[in-house]
Amino acid sequence: MPNYKLTLPNVHFHKDWKTRVKTWFDQPARKTRRKQNRIKKAIKVAPRPASGSLRPIVHCQTQRYNMRIKSGRGFTHRELKMAGISRHQAMGIGIAVDKRRKNRSAQTLKENVERLREYKEKLILFPRRRKNPNKQDSKRDLQKQAKQVKTYMKVRYPERVIETRVIPQELRERDLAKERRDKIQKTKERLIKIRQGKKK
């Protein structure tokens, strides 16, 4: 007699999972393709930086993460104005512009203006037309020295500085372990009285 208490076998062998499974066998080939595309892009935009436009320093959102910094979408109109760069000029010399972002912090505004000024000093401008260059374009000697860089002016999180101090003589003489034991003992005695009162 079969045991009717046991569950009946109900195995699903005709699901045809092979047609629905997601494979990732082309991952090494995709990696190679991405690398080749990066090289092609770098050659295309040369001598401009391969990493793209200059981005501002911004703080992350919410109280939990607002102490962290990251690269933003673009510089505000106010930041560009303080650095002495027009919006149209900024887009032409590799500076990202964000018309929606607002400056709510004086410190971040100052940092980004300094960032723009530093970029402006390092910038080497090539003429659009070789025959009739503009006054703003860099000299021929500087143009010859120009080299393409992969990344530049990266947004780096400032390193935390751990402050140290000399342990005073009073703390050295104190037996902190004994103080801790005494404190635990006092707590136990107090709790024993409370528990005994509850039992009654």
Disulfide bonds with the S-S distance in Angstrom:
none
